[in-house]
Amino acid sequence: MLNVLPRPSFRQLLLVAFLLVALLLAAVSLRGLFTLQGLLDRSQDGARQALQLNAHVERLGEHTLTMERAARQFLVLGDRALRQTFERAAADADAQVKALEQADVPVTLGSRWRAQVADIGDRLDGGGAAPLARDAQVSQDFRELDALVGEMAEQVRGLAEARNGALQAELDQGRAAWGRQVAGAIVLALVLALALALGLARPLRRVEQAIVGLGENRLDERIDIQGPSDVRQIGRRLDALRQRLVEADADKARFLRHVSHELKTPLAALREGVALLNDGVTGPLSPNQQEVAHILADNTATLQRRIEDLLRFNAAAFAAQRLVRRPADLAALVQRLVDEQQLQWRARGLEVALQRLPPDADMVAEVDAELLGTALSNLLSNAIRYSPQGGAIVVTLAREGDSLAIDVADEGPGVPEAERTRIFEPFFRGQVQPADPTGQGLAGTGIGLSIVAETVAAHGGHITCMPANPASALPHDAGPGARFRIQLPHAFPD
């Protein structure tokens, strides 16, 4: 069996990346430091050699001066000690010349210098010429010897300048090479950092998408995140959470179906029994018995509607979990909803207006038009039901960047401030009810606004019950009114 190496974790990859970048920069820095140190050492060696060569030239000049002094005194006095002084000075000078030759001073200069010293020695030993003539010749020889010493000094200066030039050129080359290495290291570090960022950002982006999918109840997509071991572990835990949510939704739906089935069977028998009592099948009823039978009939009908509404709410919540976004013209959608309910609002003498802000704004948004249309229909039905006779309803579509706000405002009694946070709870009914409630449909059961909230939340937005309408929102002043605002972020993607 093949041994599968464990995947590194996010923390380990991050540490390795930082170590690679640090080692790369450290290697370039150390290389530059060693190069600079080598150049400094060579510079010190060159300066030391230059000082030594200059010292040799100075000592050569001093020995030459001693030689000249001893030679001229020997010509005048003829003292053998002066001749020996000349020889010793010549030997010391010759040692300096040899040192200069070892330091790359041309050998020809040394040879000429030795030949000149030998000529001077011959003149000192020759006795044929007059003393004055010999002194003049020796003086001329020493002038030529001084010229050779000057040439050697010039050669030493040239050698020092050549060494300095070579060192400066090497320093420039080293600086340029180090600069290229630093630039290459920076580029490589940036490439490593970019590769690390892309390599680590991809699984993190998938984690974010998985969390957003769970928040939007997209539970049918399996979560499988590739990447470091700890990120993969997060993906497995998110998928386990998804499965638990799926099971919870299935349990809830199954529970509601079972409860509704278990309630509807005895409820049907109860309703039929009450109907038999009201029809007098079991015998005539007294007035009090008829009143009780009517109360039982009304309550069984109410209970039947509650069970149906519960199933309807569960179906709406299930549908909200699986919304399908497509481009839809919201202005046309709202106008269609208004037209569909025109019998209801015209029967009450209402005015229903649609306005968009800005007036020429494009209202094509990516939404689930069917589900959002059901939510807006519930809001519109609610506004019609609570509006006074001859009142007005205004539906406003406002676009702000990529966000959408939908306001539905009426002139009814409004919503008390204490109930604004609870009005979207399932089966919650406020204290303020319309003067002629029908008790039929979603508007009278307390789940219409709950379905609206579920649909808006599935779109990633939220709905708010706003305070009383501003004075300019509606044409009349029939009451404080209610204003519901739906806010959908990112409804208009580029």
GIBELHU-V183916 format. One record per residue. N is the residue number from 1. RES is the residue in one letter. PSI is psi in whole degrees, -180 to 180 (NA if undefined). OMEGA is omega in degrees with one decimal (none if undefined). D_FIRST is the distance of its C-alpha to the first C-alpha in Angstrom with 2 decimals. Layout:
N|RES|PSI|OMEGA|D_FIRST / N|RES|PSI|OMEGA|D_FIRST
This chain:
1|M|137|179.7|0.00 / 2|L|137|176.6|3.80 / 3|N|121|-179.9|6.42 / 4|V|120|179.6|9.15 / 5|L|140|178.9|12.48 / 6|P|143|178.8|15.10 / 7|R|139|176.7|17.93 / 8|P|155|179.8|21.21 / 9|S|169|177.9|24.07 / 10|F|-43|-178.8|27.42 / 11|R|-42|179.6|29.12 / 12|Q|-43|177.6|26.75 / 13|L|-42|179.1|27.13 / 14|L|-42|178.7|30.86 / 15|L|-43|179.2|31.06 / 16|V|-41|179.9|29.20 / 17|A|-45|178.6|31.53 / 18|F|-39|178.2|34.59 / 19|L|-41|178.0|33.56 / 20|L|-46|179.4|33.09 / 21|V|-42|-179.8|36.50 / 22|A|-42|179.1|38.10 / 23|L|-39|178.9|36.76 / 24|L|-49|-179.6|37.95 / 25|L|-36|178.6|41.39 / 26|A|-40|179.2|41.59 / 27|A|-44|179.2|40.84 / 28|V|-41|-179.8|43.56 / 29|S|-43|179.3|45.96 / 30|L|-39|178.4|45.46 / 31|R|-44|177.3|45.92 / 32|G|-39|179.0|49.11 / 33|L|-44|179.4|50.27 / 34|F|-40|178.2|49.78 / 35|T|-45|179.3|51.52 / 36|L|-40|178.6|54.40 / 37|Q|-41|177.0|54.69 / 38|G|-41|178.5|54.88 / 39|L|-38|177.7|57.60 / 40|L|-43|178.6|59.49 / 41|D|-44|179.5|59.37 / 42|R|-36|178.0|60.65 / 43|S|-41|177.8|63.32 / 44|Q|-41|177.4|64.49 / 45|D|-43|179.5|64.56 / 46|G|-42|178.5|66.58 / 47|A|-39|179.2|69.00 / 48|R|-42|178.3|69.43 / 49|Q|-39|178.8|70.08 / 50|A|-41|177.7|72.54 / 51|L|-41|178.7|74.40 / 52|Q|-44|-179.8|74.53 / 53|L|-42|177.4|75.88 / 54|N|-37|177.8|78.46 / 55|A|-41|177.1|79.46 / 56|H|-42|-179.6|79.92 / 57|V|-42|179.5|82.08 / 58|E|-44|178.9|84.17 / 59|R|-36|176.2|84.70 / 60|L|-42|177.6|85.55 / 61|G|-40|178.9|88.16 / 62|E|-44|179.5|89.55 / 63|H|-36|178.1|89.83 / 64|T|-42|178.2|91.47 / 65|L|-40|177.5|94.02 / 66|T|-43|178.3|94.69 / 67|M|-46|-178.2|95.15 / 68|E|-44|-179.9|97.63 / 69|R|-46|-178.9|99.61 / 70|A|-39|-178.2|99.83 / 71|A|-44|-176.4|100.73 / 72|R|-37|175.9|103.55 / 73|Q|-38|178.0|104.94 / 74|F|-38|178.9|104.84 / 75|L|-32|-177.7|106.85 / 76|V|-45|-172.1|109.51 / 77|L|-28|-178.0|109.63 / 78|G|21|-179.3|108.35 / 79|D|127|-178.4|106.65 / 80|R|-26|178.3|104.02 / 81|A|-36|177.5|101.99 / 82|L|-34|177.4|101.53 / 83|R|-39|178.0|100.37 / 84|Q|-36|176.3|97.79 / 85|T|-41|176.8|96.66 / 86|F|-44|-177.7|96.13 / 87|E|-42|179.4|94.02 / 88|R|-43|179.1|91.86 / 89|A|-37|178.3|91.30 / 90|A|-39|178.6|90.50 / 91|A|-43|178.2|87.91 / 92|D|-40|178.5|86.29 / 93|A|-39|179.0|86.33 / 94|D|-36|175.8|84.79 / 95|A|-38|177.7|81.88 / 96|Q|-37|178.6|81.28 / 97|V|-41|178.0|81.43 / 98|K|-40|177.8|78.82 / 99|A|-39|178.2|76.56 / 100|L|-38|178.5|77.01 / 101|E|-36|177.0|76.25 / 102|Q|-21|178.5|72.98 / 103|A|25|173.6|72.18 / 104|D|16|169.7|72.48 / 105|V|135|-176.5|76.19 / 106|P|135|-179.3|77.57 / 107|V|-29|-179.7|78.87 / 108|T|-36|177.8|81.93 / 109|L|-40|177.6|83.20 / 110|G|-41|179.5|82.92 / 111|S|-44|178.5|84.74 / 112|R|-39|-179.5|87.48 / 113|W|-43|-180.0|87.76 / 114|R|-41|178.3|88.22 / 115|A|-40|179.4|90.71 / 116|Q|-39|178.1|92.69 / 117|V|-39|178.6|92.75 / 118|A|-40|177.8|93.91 / 119|D|-41|179.5|96.74 / 120|I|-39|178.6|97.80 / 121|G|-39|178.1|97.94 / 122|D|-40|-179.4|100.05 / 123|R|-35|179.3|102.45 / 124|L|-33|-178.9|102.75 / 125|D|-20|-177.5|103.66 / 126|G|135|-176.8|105.99 / 127|G|5|-174.1|109.64 / 128|G|-34|-173.6|111.45 / 129|A|160|177.8|111.27 / 130|A|152|-178.1|113.23 / 131|P|-41|-178.9|111.45 / 132|L|-41|179.5|111.53 / 133|A|-40|178.8|110.05 / 134|R|-39|179.8|107.32 / 135|D|-40|179.0|106.50 / 136|A|-41|179.5|106.23 / 137|Q|-42|179.1|103.92 / 138|V|-38|177.7|101.72 / 139|S|-43|178.1|101.57 / 140|Q|-40|179.1|100.47 / 141|D|-42|-179.1|97.83 / 142|F|-30|174.3|96.40 / 143|R|-41|177.0|96.30 / 144|E|-37|177.4|94.21 / 145|L|-39|176.1|92.06 / 146|D|-36|177.7|91.59 / 147|A|-39|177.4|90.56 / 148|L|-40|176.9|87.88 / 149|V|-39|177.4|86.67 / 150|G|-40|177.5|86.57 / 151|E|-40|177.2|84.50 / 152|M|-41|178.2|82.06 / 153|A|-38|177.8|81.89 / 154|E|-38|177.0|81.25 / 155|Q|-39|178.5|78.48 / 156|V|-43|177.5|76.93 / 157|R|-40|178.1|77.07 / 158|G|-42|177.6|75.51 / 159|L|-42|179.6|72.66 / 160|A|-42|179.1|72.04 / 161|E|-38|178.8|72.07 / 162|A|-43|178.2|69.73 / 163|R|-42|179.3|67.27 / 164|N|-40|178.0|67.54 / 165|G|-42|179.1|67.04 / 166|A|-41|179.1|63.96 / 167|L|-40|178.7|62.58 / 168|Q|-41|178.0|63.35 / 169|A|-42|178.4|61.69 / 170|E|-37|177.3|58.56 / 171|L|-42|177.9|58.65 / 172|D|-43|178.2|58.90 / 173|Q|-41|178.2|56.03 / 174|G|-40|178.7|53.89 / 175|R|-42|178.7|54.82 / 176|A|-43|179.7|53.97 / 177|A|-41|179.5|50.64 / 178|W|-38|177.0|49.80 / 179|G|-42|177.7|50.84 / 180|R|-40|178.7|48.53 / 181|Q|-42|178.2|45.66 / 182|V|-45|179.0|46.43 / 183|A|-43|178.0|46.68 / 184|G|-39|178.9|43.39 / 185|A|-40|179.1|41.73 / 186|I|-45|178.9|43.21 / 187|V|-44|179.8|42.07 / 188|L|-39|177.4|38.53 / 189|A|-40|177.6|38.57 / 190|L|-40|178.6|39.85 / 191|V|-44|178.2|37.15 / 192|L|-43|179.6|34.47 / 193|A|-41|179.0|36.25 / 194|L|-43|178.3|36.58 / 195|A|-41|178.0|32.93 / 196|L|-44|-178.9|32.01 / 197|A|-45|-180.0|34.60 / 198|L|-42|-178.5|33.46 / 199|G|-33|-179.3|29.76 / 200|L|-28|-178.9|30.53 / 201|A|-31|-178.2|33.45 / 202|R|-52|177.9|31.57 / 203|P|-33|177.8|29.33 / 204|L|-37|177.2|32.39 / 205|R|-36|176.8|34.48 / 206|R|-36|175.4|32.04 / 207|V|-44|179.0|32.30 / 208|E|-44|179.1|36.07 / 209|Q|-37|178.5|36.08 / 210|A|-41|179.5|34.05 / 211|I|-42|177.2|36.57 / 212|V|-41|177.9|39.46 / 213|G|-40|176.2|38.07 / 214|L|-39|178.4|37.94 / 215|G|-31|178.7|41.44 / 216|E|11|174.8|42.66 / 217|N|33|172.7|41.04 / 218|R|82|-170.8|38.76 / 219|L|-2|-178.2|36.44 / 220|D|-3|-179.7|35.14 / 221|E|121|178.7|32.87 / 222|R|138|-179.1|29.33 / 223|I|114|178.5|28.63 / 224|D|103|-174.3|25.41 / 225|I|121|176.6|25.79 / 226|Q|149|179.3|23.46 / 227|G|-156|178.2|23.83 / 228|P|162|-173.2|23.40 / 229|S|-41|-178.6|21.65 / 230|D|-33|176.7|25.03 / 231|V|-39|176.0|26.44 / 232|R|-37|177.8|23.54 / 233|Q|-40|175.8|24.26 / 234|I|-42|178.2|27.90 / 235|G|-41|178.7|27.07 / 236|R|-38|179.0|25.23 / 237|R|-38|176.9|28.24 / 238|L|-39|178.5|30.64 / 239|D|-36|175.3|28.98 / 240|A|-39|176.4|29.22 / 241|L|-41|178.2|32.85 / 242|R|-44|180.0|33.37 / 243|Q|-38|177.6|32.19 / 244|R|-38|177.6|34.52 / 245|L|-40|176.9|37.34 / 246|V|-45|179.1|36.75 / 247|E|-39|179.4|36.88 / 248|A|-43|177.6|39.96 / 249|D|-42|179.4|41.69 / 250|A|-40|178.1|40.93 / 251|D|-40|-179.2|42.22 / 252|K|-46|179.5|45.28 / 253|A|-42|179.6|46.06 / 254|R|-40|178.8|45.52 / 255|F|-44|-179.9|47.72 / 256|L|-40|178.7|50.44 / 257|R|-43|-179.5|50.42 / 258|H|-44|-179.6|50.67 / 259|V|-45|-179.1|53.34 / 260|S|-39|179.5|55.36 / 261|H|-43|-179.1|55.16 / 262|E|-29|-179.8|56.12 / 263|L|-36|-174.2|58.98 / 264|K|-33|-178.9|60.27 / 265|T|-55|177.0|60.91 / 266|P|-28|179.5|63.26 / 267|L|-38|178.0|64.61 / 268|A|-41|177.2|65.66 / 269|A|-40|179.3|67.40 / 270|L|-44|179.3|69.10 / 271|R|-42|179.5|70.31 / 272|E|-39|177.4|71.64 / 273|G|-41|177.9|73.43 / 274|V|-39|178.6|75.03 / 275|A|-38|177.3|76.07 / 276|L|-39|177.0|77.70 / 277|L|-46|-179.8|79.57 / 278|N|-31|179.7|80.75 / 279|D|-6|178.9|81.87 / 280|G|21|-179.7|83.92 / 281|V|-37|-179.0|82.22 / 282|T|4|-179.0|82.44 / 283|G|163|-179.7|85.99 / 284|P|145|179.2|87.81 / 285|L|148|174.9|86.52 / 286|S|164|179.0|88.66 / 287|P|-43|-179.9|88.53 / 288|N|-39|178.2|86.38 / 289|Q|-37|177.4|84.00 / 290|Q|-38|178.7|83.80 / 291|E|-43|177.2|82.94 / 292|V|-41|179.7|80.14 / 293|A|-40|177.7|78.84 / 294|H|-41|178.4|78.90 / 295|I|-43|178.3|76.98 / 296|L|-40|179.6|74.37 / 297|A|-43|179.8|74.12 / 298|D|-42|-177.4|73.68 / 299|N|-36|176.5|70.98 / 300|T|-36|176.4|69.03 / 301|A|-40|177.6|69.17 / 302|T|-44|179.1|67.99 / 303|L|-38|177.2|65.10 / 304|Q|-44|178.9|64.17 / 305|R|-39|179.4|64.11 / 306|R|-43|179.6|61.97 / 307|I|-43|179.1|59.32 / 308|E|-38|178.7|59.37 / 309|D|-36|177.6|59.22 / 310|L|-44|177.0|56.22 / 311|L|-39|179.6|54.38 / 312|R|-41|179.0|55.64 / 313|F|-41|178.4|54.42 / 314|N|-41|178.3|50.95 / 315|A|-40|179.5|50.82 / 316|A|-41|178.0|52.00 / 317|A|-39|178.1|49.38 / 318|F|-41|178.9|46.65 / 319|A|-36|-179.4|48.02 / 320|A|-27|178.9|48.16 / 321|Q|-17|-174.5|44.42 / 322|R|44|-179.4|43.90 / 323|L|151|179.8|46.57 / 324|V|114|-177.7|46.53 / 325|R|130|173.8|48.13 / 326|R|154|176.9|50.34 / 327|P|132|-179.0|53.35 / 328|A|140|176.7|56.46 / 329|D|105|-175.1|60.10 / 330|L|-34|178.6|60.78 / 331|A|-44|177.7|64.53 / 332|A|-37|178.9|64.64 / 333|L|-47|179.7|62.44 / 334|V|-41|179.5|64.79 / 335|Q|-38|177.8|67.84 / 336|R|-41|178.4|66.49 / 337|L|-40|178.2|65.95 / 338|V|-42|179.7|69.49 / 339|D|-37|-179.3|70.90 / 340|E|-28|-177.3|69.08 / 341|Q|20|-176.2|70.68 / 342|Q|-27|176.7|74.09 / 343|L|-42|-179.2|75.79 / 344|Q|-49|-175.2|74.87 / 345|W|-26|175.6|75.91 / 346|R|-34|177.8|79.00 / 347|A|-27|179.2|80.13 / 348|R|6|178.0|80.23 / 349|G|34|-176.6|81.93 / 350|L|158|172.0|79.05 / 351|E|124|179.3|78.38 / 352|V|123|-177.0|74.75 / 353|A|145|175.7|74.02 / 354|L|128|176.9|70.93 / 355|Q|149|178.8|70.74 / 356|R|145|179.7|68.15 / 357|L|124|-10.1|67.89 / 358|P|161|-174.2|68.37 / 359|P|-33|-178.0|70.53 / 360|D|18|-176.0|68.99 / 361|A|144|175.3|65.35 / 362|D|122|-175.5|62.65 / 363|M|30|176.3|61.15 / 364|V|110|-176.5|58.25 / 365|A|159|177.7|55.24 / 366|E|100|-178.2|51.69 / 367|V|170|169.8|51.83 / 368|D|98|-171.4|51.35 / 369|A|-36|-178.1|54.94 / 370|E|-49|-179.0|54.98 / 371|L|-45|179.3|53.78 / 372|L|-35|176.2|55.80 / 373|G|-39|176.7|58.79 / 374|T|-42|179.2|58.55 / 375|A|-47|179.6|58.51 / 376|L|-34|176.9|61.48 / 377|S|-41|177.0|63.27 / 378|N|-42|178.6|62.98 / 379|L|-42|179.9|64.35 / 380|L|-42|177.4|67.20 / 381|S|-41|178.8|68.01 / 382|N|-44|180.0|68.08 / 383|A|-40|178.1|70.44 / 384|I|-41|-175.6|72.72 / 385|R|-36|-175.7|72.86 / 386|Y|-8|-178.0|73.87 / 387|S|144|175.9|76.19 / 388|P|164|178.2|79.95 / 389|Q|128|179.2|82.24 / 390|G|11|-179.4|82.82 / 391|G|-169|-176.8|80.12 / 392|A|147|175.8|77.67 / 393|I|133|-179.8|73.90 / 394|V|126|174.5|72.25 / 395|V|122|-175.4|68.68 / 396|T|129|173.4|67.66 / 397|L|118|-178.2|64.74 / 398|A|129|179.2|64.19 / 399|R|129|176.8|61.76 / 400|E|96|-176.6|60.83 / 401|G|-122|177.6|58.40 / 402|D|8|-179.4|55.26 / 403|S|154|-178.4|56.23 / 404|L|136|174.8|58.35 / 405|A|131|178.9|60.79 / 406|I|120|178.2|62.44 / 407|D|135|171.9|65.49 / 408|V|112|-174.2|67.25 / 409|A|141|177.0|70.58 / 410|D|179|-179.2|73.37 / 411|E|28|-179.8|76.73 / 412|G|-163|-176.8|76.08 / 413|P|-14|179.9|76.36 / 414|G|179|-179.2|73.14 / 415|V|125|177.5|70.46 / 416|P|147|-176.6|71.42 / 417|E|-35|-178.3|69.57 / 418|A|-21|-176.4|68.23 / 419|E|-3|-173.7|66.52 / 420|R|-28|179.8|64.88 / 421|T|-16|-176.5|61.62 / 422|R|-6|-170.5|61.41 / 423|I|-19|-179.8|62.65 / 424|F|5|175.9|59.16 / 425|E|144|179.4|57.99 / 426|P|134|174.4|57.59 / 427|F|15|174.7|60.86 / 428|F|131|177.9|62.77 / 429|R|128|-178.1|66.41 / 430|G|170|180.0|68.76 / 431|Q|-34|-178.3|72.25 / 432|V|117|179.1|73.83 / 433|Q|156|-179.9|73.86 / 434|P|157|-176.7|75.79 / 435|A|-27|-179.0|79.33 / 436|D|64|-179.1|78.54 / 437|P|140|178.3|74.98 / 438|T|-23|-177.6|73.96 / 439|G|11|-176.7|71.03 / 440|Q|148|171.9|69.22 / 441|G|-176|-175.5|65.98 / 442|L|-30|-175.7|63.51 / 443|A|-26|-176.8|66.25 / 444|G|5|-175.6|67.70 / 445|T|-10|179.0|64.60 / 446|G|14|177.6|63.08 / 447|I|-6|-179.5|59.81 / 448|G|-49|179.5|60.91 / 449|L|-29|176.2|60.32 / 450|S|-41|176.9|57.05 / 451|I|-40|177.3|55.80 / 452|V|-46|-179.1|57.06 / 453|A|-41|178.1|55.16 / 454|E|-44|-178.1|51.91 / 455|T|-43|-179.3|52.30 / 456|V|-42|178.8|53.20 / 457|A|-37|177.5|50.30 / 458|A|-28|176.9|47.89 / 459|H|1|-179.1|49.33 / 460|G|13|-180.0|48.59 / 461|G|-164|176.8|52.28 / 462|H|158|-179.7|54.66 / 463|I|143|-176.7|58.09 / 464|T|140|170.5|60.96 / 465|C|112|-172.7|64.31 / 466|M|165|173.3|66.68 / 467|P|-174|-176.8|70.07 / 468|A|150|-176.2|73.34 / 469|N|143|172.9|73.76 / 470|P|159|-173.0|75.41 / 471|A|-31|-176.0|78.97 / 472|S|-3|-174.1|78.21 / 473|A|-34|-174.1|75.32 / 474|L|152|-176.8|77.50 / 475|P|-21|-176.2|80.94 / 476|H|179|178.2|82.37 / 477|D|55|-174.0|82.63 / 478|A|-24|-177.9|82.28 / 479|G|177|-178.9|79.96 / 480|P|-32|176.2|77.26 / 481|G|163|175.5|74.67 / 482|A|145|-179.9|70.91 / 483|R|118|178.7|68.54 / 484|F|132|-178.7|64.85 / 485|R|126|173.6|62.70 / 486|I|128|178.1|59.29 / 487|Q|121|-179.0|57.39 / 488|L|104|176.4|54.46 / 489|P|151|176.6|52.77 / 490|H|36|178.8|51.18 / 491|A|-18|-177.9|52.92 / 492|F|73|179.7|53.91 / 493|P|153|179.3|50.88 / 494|D|NA|none|51.66
